[in-house]
Amino acid sequence: MLTKDFSYDLPANLIAQRPLQQRSASRMLVLDGQGGWQDQKFQDFRQHLSAGDLLVVNNTRVMA
């Protein structure tokens, strides 16, 4: 894995400045493990979990 693999353009207008009122409406990027991806809503999160999966969360904030 190379650090250049994590370099990408992120337009400032796509960075959330405050949470949505309806948090489940937040956007979620889903990777399929084969190079594909889907733009989904967090309310669909459960459909991506299987028995035995490990879920790791954090409370990191975005700082400008």
C-alpha positions in Angstrom: 0.0 0.0 0.0 1.4 3.4 -1.0 0.5 6.8 0.4 -0.1 8.1 -3.1 -3.1 5.6 -3.2 -4.8 7.9 -0.7 -4.3 11.1 -2.6 -7.4 12.5 -4.3 -9.2 15.8 -5.0 -11.9 16.7 -2.5 -13.9 19.8 -3.5 -14.5 22.1 -0.4 -18.2 22.2 -1.2 -18.5 18.4 -0.5 -17.1 18.7 3.0 -19.9 18.8 5.6 -19.8 21.9 7.8 -22.5 20.6 10.2 -24.4 17.4 10.6 -27.7 16.8 8.8 -30.8 17.1 10.9 -31.7 13.6 9.9 -28.4 11.8 10.5 -29.5 8.6 8.7 -29.7 10.7 5.5 -25.9 11.2 5.6 -24.1 10.0 2.5 -22.0 6.8 2.6 -19.5 5.5 0.1 -19.6 1.7 -0.2 -16.7 -0.2 -1.7 -17.3 -3.7 -3.1 -13.8 -5.0 -2.7 -13.3 -5.4 -6.5 -12.7 -1.8 -7.4 -16.4 -0.8 -7.7 -18.3 1.6 -5.4 -21.7 3.0 -4.7 -22.9 6.3 -3.3 -25.6 5.4 -0.7 -27.3 6.7 2.4 -26.3 5.7 5.9 -29.9 4.5 6.5 -28.9 1.5 4.3 -25.9 0.6 6.5 -27.3 -2.6 8.0 -27.7 -4.3 4.6 -23.9 -4.3 4.3 -23.3 -6.2 7.6 -23.1 -10.0 7.9 -22.9 -12.3 10.9 -19.4 -12.2 12.4 -18.5 -8.8 10.9 -16.4 -6.5 13.2 -17.6 -2.9 13.3 -15.0 -0.3 14.3 -16.2 3.3 14.9 -14.6 6.6 15.9 -15.7 10.1 16.7 -13.1 12.0 14.7 -14.1 15.4 13.6 -13.1 17.1 10.4 -10.8 20.1 11.0 -10.2 22.8 8.4 
